[in-house]
């Protein structure tokens, strides 16, 4: 008798695939074939929808952080650390 193997995806592999899908969505509209592949992937495991939402949230937070850093870089040096105390 052959040993049983666990064919279930790991959470890490699902998160990595979700990040790949978010990157693909960020590059522009998906082809019909890609839309069908995404739908099939999402329906293949109930954890995938949550992973896609988490990856999307992280992408948005990263973009927000990047914008804040760029804006802070355009401030004069004395304004970067906020208001001075005692002045």
PDB file with one MODEL, atoms N, CA, C and O in Angstrom:
MODEL        1
ATOM      1  N   UNK A   1       0.836  -1.176   0.000  1.00  0.00           N
ATOM      2  CA  UNK A   1       0.000   0.000   0.000  1.00  0.00           C
ATOM      3  C   UNK A   1       0.885   1.246   0.000  1.00  0.00           C
ATOM      4  O   UNK A   1       1.804   1.366   0.810  1.00  0.00           O
ATOM      5  N   UNK A   2       0.603   2.152  -0.900  1.00  0.00           N
ATOM      6  CA  UNK A   2       1.388   3.377  -1.017  1.00  0.00           C
ATOM      7  C   UNK A   2       1.046   4.320   0.120  1.00  0.00           C
ATOM      8  O   UNK A   2      -0.102   4.376   0.561  1.00  0.00           O
ATOM      9  N   UNK A   3       2.045   5.069   0.604  1.00  0.00           N
ATOM     10  CA  UNK A   3       1.763   6.021   1.687  1.00  0.00           C
ATOM     11  C   UNK A   3       0.861   7.141   1.188  1.00  0.00           C
ATOM     12  O   UNK A   3       0.924   7.539   0.024  1.00  0.00           O
ATOM     13  N   UNK A   4       0.029   7.636   2.082  1.00  0.00           N
ATOM     14  CA  UNK A   4      -0.844   8.754   1.740  1.00  0.00           C
ATOM     15  C   UNK A   4      -0.008  10.028   1.661  1.00  0.00           C
ATOM     16  O   UNK A   4       0.882  10.253   2.482  1.00  0.00           O
ATOM     17  N   UNK A   5      -0.301  10.838   0.684  1.00  0.00           N
ATOM     18  CA  UNK A   5       0.400  12.122   0.565  1.00  0.00           C
ATOM     19  C   UNK A   5      -0.626  13.236   0.679  1.00  0.00           C
ATOM     20  O   UNK A   5      -1.773  13.090   0.258  1.00  0.00           O
ATOM     21  N   UNK A   6      -0.206  14.325   1.242  1.00  0.00           N
ATOM     22  CA  UNK A   6      -1.082  15.475   1.380  1.00  0.00           C
ATOM     23  C   UNK A   6      -0.872  16.364   0.166  1.00  0.00           C
ATOM     24  O   UNK A   6       0.164  17.016   0.033  1.00  0.00           O
ATOM     25  N   UNK A   7      -1.850  16.387  -0.708  1.00  0.00           N
ATOM     26  CA  UNK A   7      -1.765  17.167  -1.945  1.00  0.00           C
ATOM     27  C   UNK A   7      -2.255  18.602  -1.748  1.00  0.00           C
ATOM     28  O   UNK A   7      -2.223  19.403  -2.682  1.00  0.00           O
ATOM     29  N   UNK A   8      -2.704  18.924  -0.548  1.00  0.00           N
ATOM     30  CA  UNK A   8      -3.255  20.241  -0.276  1.00  0.00           C
ATOM     31  C   UNK A   8      -2.160  21.305  -0.357  1.00  0.00           C
ATOM     32  O   UNK A   8      -1.043  21.105   0.119  1.00  0.00           O
ATOM     33  N   UNK A   9      -2.501  22.424  -0.960  1.00  0.00           N
ATOM     34  CA  UNK A   9      -1.564  23.542  -1.058  1.00  0.00           C
ATOM     35  C   UNK A   9      -1.246  24.097   0.329  1.00  0.00           C
ATOM     36  O   UNK A   9      -2.083  24.071   1.231  1.00  0.00           O
ATOM     37  N   UNK A  10      -0.049  24.589   0.474  1.00  0.00           N
ATOM     38  CA  UNK A  10       0.304  25.264   1.713  1.00  0.00           C
ATOM     39  C   UNK A  10      -0.230  26.696   1.663  1.00  0.00           C
ATOM     40  O   UNK A  10      -0.468  27.247   0.588  1.00  0.00           O
ATOM     41  N   UNK A  11      -0.409  27.275   2.820  1.00  0.00           N
ATOM     42  CA  UNK A  11      -0.851  28.672   2.883  1.00  0.00           C
ATOM     43  C   UNK A  11       0.160  29.584   2.192  1.00  0.00           C
ATOM     44  O   UNK A  11      -0.204  30.560   1.536  1.00  0.00           O
ATOM     45  N   UNK A  12       1.419  29.247   2.354  1.00  0.00           N
ATOM     46  CA  UNK A  12       2.466  30.061   1.722  1.00  0.00           C
ATOM     47  C   UNK A  12       2.353  30.029   0.201  1.00  0.00           C
ATOM     48  O   UNK A  12       2.466  31.068  -0.449  1.00  0.00           O
ATOM     49  N   UNK A  13       2.130  28.849  -0.371  1.00  0.00           N
ATOM     50  CA  UNK A  13       2.029  28.764  -1.828  1.00  0.00           C
ATOM     51  C   UNK A  13       0.784  29.491  -2.336  1.00  0.00           C
ATOM     52  O   UNK A  13       0.799  30.080  -3.417  1.00  0.00           O
ATOM     53  N   UNK A  14      -0.295  29.447  -1.548  1.00  0.00           N
ATOM     54  CA  UNK A  14      -1.501  30.185  -1.930  1.00  0.00           C
ATOM     55  C   UNK A  14      -1.227  31.684  -1.884  1.00  0.00           C
ATOM     56  O   UNK A  14      -1.619  32.415  -2.794  1.00  0.00           O
ATOM     57  N   UNK A  15      -0.564  32.141  -0.839  1.00  0.00           N
ATOM     58  CA  UNK A  15      -0.232  33.573  -0.726  1.00  0.00           C
ATOM     59  C   UNK A  15       0.670  34.029  -1.874  1.00  0.00           C
ATOM     60  O   UNK A  15       0.494  35.125  -2.408  1.00  0.00           O
ATOM     61  N   UNK A  16       1.626  33.194  -2.249  1.00  0.00           N
ATOM     62  CA  UNK A  16       2.529  33.546  -3.354  1.00  0.00           C
ATOM     63  C   UNK A  16       1.764  33.635  -4.666  1.00  0.00           C
ATOM     64  O   UNK A  16       1.987  34.555  -5.452  1.00  0.00           O
ATOM     65  N   UNK A  17       0.870  32.694  -4.906  1.00  0.00           N
ATOM     66  CA  UNK A  17       0.072  32.716  -6.138  1.00  0.00           C
ATOM     67  C   UNK A  17      -0.863  33.925  -6.143  1.00  0.00           C
ATOM     68  O   UNK A  17      -1.067  34.549  -7.184  1.00  0.00           O
ATOM     69  N   UNK A  18      -1.431  34.256  -4.979  1.00  0.00           N
ATOM     70  CA  UNK A  18      -2.301  35.427  -4.876  1.00  0.00           C
ATOM     71  C   UNK A  18      -1.516  36.700  -5.207  1.00  0.00           C
ATOM     72  O   UNK A  18      -2.016  37.580  -5.908  1.00  0.00           O
ATOM     73  N   UNK A  19      -0.299  36.790  -4.704  1.00  0.00           N
ATOM     74  CA  UNK A  19       0.545  37.952  -5.014  1.00  0.00           C
ATOM     75  C   UNK A  19       0.836  38.022  -6.512  1.00  0.00           C
ATOM     76  O   UNK A  19       0.870  39.107  -7.093  1.00  0.00           O
ATOM     77  N   UNK A  20       1.044  36.867  -7.129  1.00  0.00           N
ATOM     78  CA  UNK A  20       1.252  36.836  -8.581  1.00  0.00           C
ATOM     79  C   UNK A  20       0.026  37.362  -9.326  1.00  0.00           C
ATOM     80  O   UNK A  20       0.149  38.129 -10.281  1.00  0.00           O
ATOM     81  N   UNK A  21      -1.161  36.937  -8.876  1.00  0.00           N
ATOM     82  CA  UNK A  21      -2.394  37.406  -9.526  1.00  0.00           C
ATOM     83  C   UNK A  21      -2.555  38.916  -9.355  1.00  0.00           C
ATOM     84  O   UNK A  21      -2.945  39.602 -10.299  1.00  0.00           O
ATOM     85  N   UNK A  22      -2.263  39.436  -8.178  1.00  0.00           N
ATOM     86  CA  UNK A  22      -2.391  40.882  -7.957  1.00  0.00           C
ATOM     87  C   UNK A  22      -1.413  41.636  -8.857  1.00  0.00           C
ATOM     88  O   UNK A  22      -1.762  42.676  -9.416  1.00  0.00           O
ATOM     89  N   UNK A  23      -0.213  41.128  -8.997  1.00  0.00           N
ATOM     90  CA  UNK A  23       0.761  41.772  -9.893  1.00  0.00           C
ATOM     91  C   UNK A  23       0.258  41.763 -11.328  1.00  0.00           C
ATOM     92  O   UNK A  23       0.407  42.751 -12.048  1.00  0.00           O
ATOM     93  N   UNK A  24      -0.335  40.653 -11.745  1.00  0.00           N
ATOM     94  CA  UNK A  24      -0.877  40.573 -13.108  1.00  0.00           C
ATOM     95  C   UNK A  24      -2.027  41.550 -13.289  1.00  0.00           C
ATOM     96  O   UNK A  24      -2.126  42.208 -14.325  1.00  0.00           O
ATOM     97  N   UNK A  25      -2.901  41.651 -12.288  1.00  0.00           N
ATOM     98  CA  UNK A  25      -4.023  42.597 -12.360  1.00  0.00           C
ATOM     99  C   UNK A  25      -3.528  44.035 -12.384  1.00  0.00           C
ATOM    100  O   UNK A  25      -4.132  44.892 -13.030  1.00  0.00           O
ATOM    101  N   UNK A  26      -2.435  44.302 -11.687  1.00  0.00           N
ATOM    102  CA  UNK A  26      -1.877  45.652 -11.639  1.00  0.00           C
ATOM    103  C   UNK A  26      -1.298  46.078 -12.987  1.00  0.00           C
ATOM    104  O   UNK A  26      -1.261  47.266 -13.308  1.00  0.00           O
ATOM    105  N   UNK A  27      -0.855  45.116 -13.758  1.00  0.00           N
ATOM    106  CA  UNK A  27      -0.257  45.427 -15.069  1.00  0.00           C
ATOM    107  C   UNK A  27      -1.299  45.815 -16.098  1.00  0.00           C
ATOM    108  O   UNK A  27      -0.955  46.380 -17.136  1.00  0.00           O
ATOM    109  N   UNK A  28      -2.560  45.526 -15.837  1.00  0.00           N
ATOM    110  CA  UNK A  28      -3.602  45.885 -16.798  1.00  0.00           C
ATOM    111  C   UNK A  28      -4.688  44.836 -16.846  1.00  0.00           C
ATOM    112  O   UNK A  28      -4.641  43.847 -16.115  1.00  0.00           O
ATOM    113  N   UNK A  29      -5.665  45.051 -17.704  1.00  0.00           N
ATOM    114  CA  UNK A  29      -6.786  44.116 -17.792  1.00  0.00           C
ATOM    115  C   UNK A  29      -6.320  42.702 -18.174  1.00  0.00           C
ATOM    116  O   UNK A  29      -5.389  42.517 -18.959  1.00  0.00           O
ATOM    117  N   UNK A  30      -6.998  41.730 -17.594  1.00  0.00           N
ATOM    118  CA  UNK A  30      -6.693  40.338 -17.908  1.00  0.00           C
ATOM    119  C   UNK A  30      -7.380  39.936 -19.204  1.00  0.00           C
ATOM    120  O   UNK A  30      -8.442  40.456 -19.546  1.00  0.00           O
ATOM    121  N   UNK A  31      -6.767  39.016 -19.911  1.00  0.00           N
ATOM    122  CA  UNK A  31      -7.408  38.438 -21.093  1.00  0.00           C
ATOM    123  C   UNK A  31      -8.567  37.564 -20.614  1.00  0.00           C
ATOM    124  O   UNK A  31      -8.656  37.242 -19.429  1.00  0.00           O
ATOM    125  N   UNK A  32      -9.433  37.189 -21.515  1.00  0.00           N
ATOM    126  CA  UNK A  32     -10.541  36.302 -21.145  1.00  0.00           C
ATOM    127  C   UNK A  32     -10.016  34.978 -20.586  1.00  0.00           C
ATOM    128  O   UNK A  32     -10.571  34.430 -19.633  1.00  0.00           O
ATOM    129  N   UNK A  33      -8.957  34.484 -21.182  1.00  0.00           N
ATOM    130  CA  UNK A  33      -8.350  33.238 -20.704  1.00  0.00           C
ATOM    131  C   UNK A  33      -7.819  33.395 -19.277  1.00  0.00           C
ATOM    132  O   UNK A  33      -7.996  32.510 -18.439  1.00  0.00           O
ATOM    133  N   UNK A  34      -7.166  34.532 -19.011  1.00  0.00           N
ATOM    134  CA  UNK A  34      -6.642  34.789 -17.668  1.00  0.00           C
ATOM    135  C   UNK A  34      -7.770  34.986 -16.656  1.00  0.00           C
ATOM    136  O   UNK A  34      -7.665  34.533 -15.516  1.00  0.00           O
ATOM    137  N   UNK A  35      -8.848  35.658 -17.067  1.00  0.00           N
ATOM    138  CA  UNK A  35      -9.997  35.826 -16.176  1.00  0.00           C
ATOM    139  C   UNK A  35     -10.560  34.466 -15.777  1.00  0.00           C
ATOM    140  O   UNK A  35     -10.879  34.234 -14.610  1.00  0.00           O
ATOM    141  N   UNK A  36     -10.678  33.575 -16.747  1.00  0.00           N
ATOM    142  CA  UNK A  36     -11.191  32.237 -16.457  1.00  0.00           C
ATOM    143  C   UNK A  36     -10.237  31.470 -15.552  1.00  0.00           C
ATOM    144  O   UNK A  36     -10.672  30.738 -14.662  1.00  0.00           O
ATOM    145  N   UNK A  37      -8.943  31.638 -15.777  1.00  0.00           N
ATOM    146  CA  UNK A  37      -7.945  30.962 -14.940  1.00  0.00           C
ATOM    147  C   UNK A  37      -8.014  31.489 -13.505  1.00  0.00           C
ATOM    148  O   UNK A  37      -7.913  30.711 -12.557  1.00  0.00           O
ATOM    149  N   UNK A  38      -8.184  32.795 -13.340  1.00  0.00           N
ATOM    150  CA  UNK A  38      -8.300  33.376 -12.002  1.00  0.00           C
ATOM    151  C   UNK A  38      -9.554  32.858 -11.307  1.00  0.00           C
ATOM    152  O   UNK A  38      -9.505  32.475 -10.139  1.00  0.00           O
ATOM    153  N   UNK A  39     -10.674  32.844 -12.019  1.00  0.00           N
ATOM    154  CA  UNK A  39     -11.918  32.332 -11.443  1.00  0.00           C
ATOM    155  C   UNK A  39     -11.768  30.870 -11.019  1.00  0.00           C
ATOM    156  O   UNK A  39     -12.198  30.479  -9.934  1.00  0.00           O
ATOM    157  N   UNK A  40     -11.159  30.082 -11.880  1.00  0.00           N
ATOM    158  CA  UNK A  40     -10.956  28.660 -11.561  1.00  0.00           C
ATOM    159  C   UNK A  40     -10.048  28.519 -10.342  1.00  0.00           C
ATOM    160  O   UNK A  40     -10.295  27.688  -9.469  1.00  0.00           O
ATOM    161  N   UNK A  41      -9.000  29.333 -10.287  1.00  0.00           N
ATOM    162  CA  UNK A  41      -8.079  29.276  -9.152  1.00  0.00           C
ATOM    163  C   UNK A  41      -8.808  29.644  -7.862  1.00  0.00           C
ATOM    164  O   UNK A  41      -8.653  28.971  -6.843  1.00  0.00           O
ATOM    165  N   UNK A  42      -9.606  30.717  -7.909  1.00  0.00           N
ATOM    166  CA  UNK A  42     -10.330  31.151  -6.712  1.00  0.00           C
ATOM    167  C   UNK A  42     -11.302  30.086  -6.215  1.00  0.00           C
ATOM    168  O   UNK A  42     -11.452  29.900  -5.007  1.00  0.00           O
ATOM    169  N   UNK A  43     -11.952  29.395  -7.125  1.00  0.00           N
ATOM    170  CA  UNK A  43     -12.946  28.383  -6.746  1.00  0.00           C
ATOM    171  C   UNK A  43     -12.312  27.057  -6.336  1.00  0.00           C
ATOM    172  O   UNK A  43     -13.008  26.173  -5.836  1.00  0.00           O
ATOM    173  N   UNK A  44     -11.021  26.906  -6.536  1.00  0.00           N
ATOM    174  CA  UNK A  44     -10.347  25.654  -6.226  1.00  0.00           C
ATOM    175  C   UNK A  44     -10.085  25.414  -4.752  1.00  0.00           C
ATOM    176  O   UNK A  44      -9.898  24.269  -4.341  1.00  0.00           O
ATOM    177  N   UNK A  45     -10.067  26.473  -3.943  1.00  0.00           N
ATOM    178  CA  UNK A  45      -9.782  26.337  -2.512  1.00  0.00           C
ATOM    179  C   UNK A  45     -10.361  27.570  -1.823  1.00  0.00           C
ATOM    180  O   UNK A  45     -10.107  28.693  -2.260  1.00  0.00           O
ATOM    181  N   UNK A  46     -11.130  27.382  -0.761  1.00  0.00           N
ATOM    182  CA  UNK A  46     -11.763  28.538  -0.106  1.00  0.00           C
ATOM    183  C   UNK A  46     -10.769  29.524   0.505  1.00  0.00           C
ATOM    184  O   UNK A  46     -11.136  30.671   0.764  1.00  0.00           O
ATOM    185  N   UNK A  47      -9.537  29.118   0.740  1.00  0.00           N
ATOM    186  CA  UNK A  47      -8.534  30.023   1.313  1.00  0.00           C
ATOM    187  C   UNK A  47      -8.016  31.039   0.302  1.00  0.00           C
ATOM    188  O   UNK A  47      -7.446  32.063   0.677  1.00  0.00           O
ATOM    189  N   UNK A  48      -8.213  30.755  -0.959  1.00  0.00           N
ATOM    190  CA  UNK A  48      -7.621  31.598  -2.004  1.00  0.00           C
ATOM    191  C   UNK A  48      -8.235  32.986  -2.077  1.00  0.00           C
ATOM    192  O   UNK A  48      -7.527  33.957  -2.346  1.00  0.00           O
ATOM    193  N   UNK A  49      -9.527  33.101  -1.844  1.00  0.00           N
ATOM    194  CA  UNK A  49     -10.178  34.417  -1.900  1.00  0.00           C
ATOM    195  C   UNK A  49      -9.590  35.335  -0.830  1.00  0.00           C
ATOM    196  O   UNK A  49      -9.275  36.493  -1.108  1.00  0.00           O
ATOM    197  N   UNK A  50      -9.442  34.827   0.380  1.00  0.00           N
ATOM    198  CA  UNK A  50      -8.835  35.619   1.452  1.00  0.00           C
ATOM    199  C   UNK A  50      -7.406  36.001   1.131  1.00  0.00           C
ATOM    200  O   UNK A  50      -6.974  37.117   1.418  1.00  0.00           O
ATOM    201  N   UNK A  51      -6.672  35.074   0.536  1.00  0.00           N
ATOM    202  CA  UNK A  51      -5.283  35.359   0.164  1.00  0.00           C
ATOM    203  C   UNK A  51      -5.221  36.461  -0.883  1.00  0.00           C
ATOM    204  O   UNK A  51      -4.346  37.326  -0.831  1.00  0.00           O
ATOM    205  N   UNK A  52      -6.149  36.431  -1.833  1.00  0.00           N
ATOM    206  CA  UNK A  52      -6.173  37.467  -2.871  1.00  0.00           C
ATOM    207  C   UNK A  52      -6.504  38.827  -2.257  1.00  0.00           C
ATOM    208  O   UNK A  52      -5.913  39.839  -2.632  1.00  0.00           O
ATOM    209  N   UNK A  53      -7.439  38.850  -1.320  1.00  0.00           N
ATOM    210  CA  UNK A  53      -7.785  40.105  -0.652  1.00  0.00           C
ATOM    211  C   UNK A  53      -6.617  40.634   0.177  1.00  0.00           C
ATOM    212  O   UNK A  53      -6.348  41.835   0.180  1.00  0.00           O
ATOM    213  N   UNK A  54      -5.923  39.738   0.877  1.00  0.00           N
ATOM    214  CA  UNK A  54      -4.749  40.169   1.657  1.00  0.00           C
ATOM    215  C   UNK A  54      -3.663  40.722   0.748  1.00  0.00           C
ATOM    216  O   UNK A  54      -3.058  41.751   1.051  1.00  0.00           O
ATOM    217  N   UNK A  55      -3.415  40.046  -0.362  1.00  0.00           N
ATOM    218  CA  UNK A  55      -2.379  40.508  -1.301  1.00  0.00           C
ATOM    219  C   UNK A  55      -2.752  41.865  -1.886  1.00  0.00           C
ATOM    220  O   UNK A  55      -1.891  42.725  -2.071  1.00  0.00           O
ATOM    221  N   UNK A  56      -4.028  42.052  -2.175  1.00  0.00           N
ATOM    222  CA  UNK A  56      -4.487  43.331  -2.709  1.00  0.00           C
ATOM    223  C   UNK A  56      -4.302  44.436  -1.671  1.00  0.00           C
ATOM    224  O   UNK A  56      -3.860  45.537  -1.999  1.00  0.00           O
ATOM    225  N   UNK A  57      -4.642  44.138  -0.424  1.00  0.00           N
ATOM    226  CA  UNK A  57      -4.474  45.122   0.651  1.00  0.00           C
ATOM    227  C   UNK A  57      -3.015  45.491   0.837  1.00  0.00           C
ATOM    228  O   UNK A  57      -2.684  46.665   1.001  1.00  0.00           O
ATOM    229  N   UNK A  58      -2.143  44.495   0.813  1.00  0.00           N
ATOM    230  CA  UNK A  58      -0.708  44.769   0.957  1.00  0.00           C
ATOM    231  C   UNK A  58      -0.191  45.628  -0.187  1.00  0.00           C
ATOM    232  O   UNK A  58       0.636  46.516   0.021  1.00  0.00           O
ATOM    233  N   UNK A  59      -0.674  45.365  -1.385  1.00  0.00           N
ATOM    234  CA  UNK A  59      -0.248  46.164  -2.538  1.00  0.00           C
ATOM    235  C   UNK A  59      -0.684  47.616  -2.371  1.00  0.00           C
ATOM    236  O   UNK A  59       0.077  48.536  -2.671  1.00  0.00           O
ATOM    237  N   UNK A  60      -1.908  47.819  -1.894  1.00  0.00           N
ATOM    238  CA  UNK A  60      -2.395  49.180  -1.678  1.00  0.00           C
ATOM    239  C   UNK A  60      -1.614  49.885  -0.572  1.00  0.00           C
ATOM    240  O   UNK A  60      -1.269  51.059  -0.700  1.00  0.00           O
ATOM    241  N   UNK A  61      -1.338  49.165   0.515  1.00  0.00           N
ATOM    242  CA  UNK A  61      -0.552  49.755   1.604  1.00  0.00           C
ATOM    243  C   UNK A  61       0.860  50.096   1.144  1.00  0.00           C
ATOM    244  O   UNK A  61       1.405  51.132   1.524  1.00  0.00           O
ATOM    245  N   UNK A  62       1.445  49.240   0.336  1.00  0.00           N
ATOM    246  CA  UNK A  62       2.790  49.495  -0.176  1.00  0.00           C
ATOM    247  C   UNK A  62       2.807  50.740  -1.050  1.00  0.00           C
ATOM    248  O   UNK A  62       3.726  51.554  -0.971  1.00  0.00           O
ATOM    249  N   UNK A  63       1.785  50.878  -1.883  1.00  0.00           N
ATOM    250  CA  UNK A  63       1.702  52.054  -2.750  1.00  0.00           C
ATOM    251  C   UNK A  63       1.504  53.313  -1.917  1.00  0.00           C
ATOM    252  O   UNK A  63       2.090  54.353  -2.217  1.00  0.00           O
ATOM    253  N   UNK A  64       0.679  53.227  -0.869  1.00  0.00           N
ATOM    254  CA  UNK A  64       0.474  54.384   0.019  1.00  0.00           C
ATOM    255  C   UNK A  64       1.768  54.763   0.718  1.00  0.00           C
ATOM    256  O   UNK A  64       2.103  55.943   0.818  1.00  0.00           O
ATOM    257  N   UNK A  65       2.493  53.764   1.202  1.00  0.00           N
ATOM    258  CA  UNK A  65       3.766  54.034   1.882  1.00  0.00           C
ATOM    259  C   UNK A  65       4.759  54.662   0.918  1.00  0.00           C
ATOM    260  O   UNK A  65       5.475  55.595   1.282  1.00  0.00           O
ATOM    261  N   UNK A  66       4.804  54.167  -0.282  1.00  0.00           N
ATOM    262  CA  UNK A  66       5.717  54.717  -1.296  1.00  0.00           C
ATOM    263  C   UNK A  66       5.388  56.182  -1.563  1.00  0.00           C
ATOM    264  O   UNK A  66       6.289  57.015  -1.664  1.00  0.00           O
ATOM    265  N   UNK A  67       4.103  56.497  -1.676  1.00  0.00           N
ATOM    266  CA  UNK A  67       3.674  57.877  -1.910  1.00  0.00           C
ATOM    267  C   UNK A  67       4.081  58.768  -0.745  1.00  0.00           C
ATOM    268  O   UNK A  67       4.551  59.887  -0.952  1.00  0.00           O
ATOM    269  N   UNK A  68       3.903  58.282   0.472  1.00  0.00           N
ATOM    270  CA  UNK A  68       4.286  59.072   1.641  1.00  0.00           C
ATOM    271  C   UNK A  68       5.790  59.328   1.676  1.00  0.00           C
ATOM    272  O   UNK A  68       6.225  60.432   2.004  1.00  0.00           O
ATOM    273  N   UNK A  69       6.570  58.328   1.345  1.00  0.00           N
ATOM    274  CA  UNK A  69       8.028  58.489   1.331  1.00  0.00           C
ATOM    275  C   UNK A  69       8.427  59.503   0.271  1.00  0.00           C
ATOM    276  O   UNK A  69       9.287  60.351   0.513  1.00  0.00           O
ATOM    277  N   UNK A  70       7.813  59.422  -0.895  1.00  0.00           N
ATOM    278  CA  UNK A  70       8.134  60.382  -1.957  1.00  0.00           C
ATOM    279  C   UNK A  70       7.741  61.798  -1.543  1.00  0.00           C
ATOM    280  O   UNK A  70       8.471  62.753  -1.809  1.00  0.00           O
ATOM    281  N   UNK A  71       6.587  61.931  -0.892  1.00  0.00           N
ATOM    282  CA  UNK A  71       6.168  63.254  -0.433  1.00  0.00           C
ATOM    283  C   UNK A  71       7.102  63.768   0.651  1.00  0.00           C
ATOM    284  O   UNK A  71       7.452  64.948   0.653  1.00  0.00           O
ATOM    285  N   UNK A  72       7.510  62.904   1.570  1.00  0.00           N
ATOM    286  CA  UNK A  72       8.422  63.318   2.636  1.00  0.00           C
ATOM    287  C   UNK A  72       9.762  63.735   2.061  1.00  0.00           C
ATOM    288  O   UNK A  72      10.406  64.645   2.584  1.00  0.00           O
ATOM    289  N   UNK A  73      10.191  63.082   0.992  1.00  0.00           N
ATOM    290  CA  UNK A  73      11.458  63.428   0.354  1.00  0.00           C
ATOM    291  C   UNK A  73      11.435  64.799  -0.283  1.00  0.00           C
ATOM    292  O   UNK A  73      12.488  65.395  -0.510  1.00  0.00           O
ATOM    293  N   UNK A  74      10.241  65.312  -0.579  1.00  0.00           N
ATOM    294  CA  UNK A  74      10.156  66.630  -1.204  1.00  0.00           C
ATOM    295  C   UNK A  74      10.051  67.753  -0.176  1.00  0.00           C
ATOM    296  O   UNK A  74      10.054  68.929  -0.540  1.00  0.00           O
ATOM    297  N   UNK A  75       9.957  67.391   1.124  1.00  0.00           N
ATOM    298  CA  UNK A  75       9.898  68.405   2.172  1.00  0.00           C
ATOM    299  C   UNK A  75      11.303  68.915   2.498  1.00  0.00           C
ATOM    300  O   UNK A  75      12.276  68.173   2.363  1.00  0.00           O
ATOM    301  N   UNK A  76      11.412  70.166   2.922  1.00  0.00           N
ATOM    302  CA  UNK A  76      12.712  70.638   3.411  1.00  0.00           C
ATOM    303  C   UNK A  76      13.122  69.796   4.612  1.00  0.00           C
ATOM    304  O   UNK A  76      12.264  69.284   5.331  1.00  0.00           O
ATOM    305  N   UNK A  77      14.413  69.650   4.835  1.00  0.00           N
ATOM    306  CA  UNK A  77      14.937  68.778   5.885  1.00  0.00           C
ATOM    307  C   UNK A  77      14.349  69.100   7.252  1.00  0.00           C
ATOM    308  O   UNK A  77      14.065  68.174   8.011  1.00  0.00           O
ATOM    309  N   UNK A  78      14.155  70.359   7.597  1.00  0.00           N
ATOM    310  CA  UNK A  78      13.650  70.711   8.925  1.00  0.00           C
ATOM    311  C   UNK A  78      12.205  70.262   9.127  1.00  0.00           C
ATOM    312  O   UNK A  78      11.777  70.084  10.267  1.00  0.00           O
ATOM    313  N   UNK A  79      11.434  70.074   8.033  1.00  0.00           N
ATOM    314  CA  UNK A  79      10.030  69.676   8.141  1.00  0.00           C
ATOM    315  C   UNK A  79       9.835  68.164   8.141  1.00  0.00           C
ATOM    316  O   UNK A  79       8.731  67.702   8.429  1.00  0.00           O
ATOM    317  N   UNK A  80      10.843  67.391   7.836  1.00  0.00           N
ATOM    318  CA  UNK A  80      10.707  65.947   7.724  1.00  0.00           C
ATOM    319  C   UNK A  80      10.426  65.264   9.057  1.00  0.00           C
ATOM    320  O   UNK A  80       9.762  64.228   9.103  1.00  0.00           O
ATOM    321  N   UNK A  81      10.928  65.840  10.128  1.00  0.00           N
ATOM    322  CA  UNK A  81      10.766  65.225  11.448  1.00  0.00           C
ATOM    323  C   UNK A  81       9.575  65.777  12.208  1.00  0.00           C
ATOM    324  O   UNK A  81       9.418  65.481  13.393  1.00  0.00           O
ATOM    325  N   UNK A  82       8.758  66.546  11.581  1.00  0.00           N
ATOM    326  CA  UNK A  82       7.601  67.131  12.243  1.00  0.00           C
ATOM    327  C   UNK A  82       7.970  68.406  12.969  1.00  0.00           C
ATOM    328  O   UNK A  82       9.096  68.890  12.855  1.00  0.00           O
ATOM    329  N   UNK A  83       7.023  68.949  13.717  1.00  0.00           N
ATOM    330  CA  UNK A  83       7.294  70.212  14.415  1.00  0.00           C
ATOM    331  C   UNK A  83       8.338  70.041  15.512  1.00  0.00           C
ATOM    332  O   UNK A  83       8.423  68.992  16.151  1.00  0.00           O
ATOM    333  N   UNK A  84       9.115  71.073  15.715  1.00  0.00           N
ATOM    334  CA  UNK A  84      10.132  71.057  16.779  1.00  0.00           C
ATOM    335  C   UNK A  84       9.468  71.435  18.098  1.00  0.00           C
ATOM    336  O   UNK A  84       8.545  72.248  18.145  1.00  0.00           O
ATOM    337  N   UNK A  85       9.960  70.827  19.148  1.00  0.00           N
ATOM    338  CA  UNK A  85       9.434  71.146  20.476  1.00  0.00           C
ATOM    339  C   UNK A  85      10.237  72.289  21.087  1.00  0.00           C
ATOM    340  O   UNK A  85      11.440  72.427  20.862  1.00  0.00           O
ATOM    341  N   UNK A  86       9.549  73.079  21.846  1.00  0.00           N
ATOM    342  CA  UNK A  86      10.227  74.151  22.575  1.00  0.00           C
ATOM    343  C   UNK A  86      10.447  75.408  21.751  1.00  0.00           C
ATOM    344  O   UNK A  86      11.103  76.336  22.224  1.00  0.00           O
ATOM    345  N   UNK A  87       9.934  75.468  20.562  1.00  0.00           N
ATOM    346  CA  UNK A  87      10.093  76.677  19.735  1.00  0.00           C
ATOM    347  C   UNK A  87       8.819  77.437  19.660  1.00  0.00           C
ATOM    348  O   UNK A  87       8.759  78.481  19.010  1.00  0.00           O
TER     349      UNK A  87
ENDMDL
END
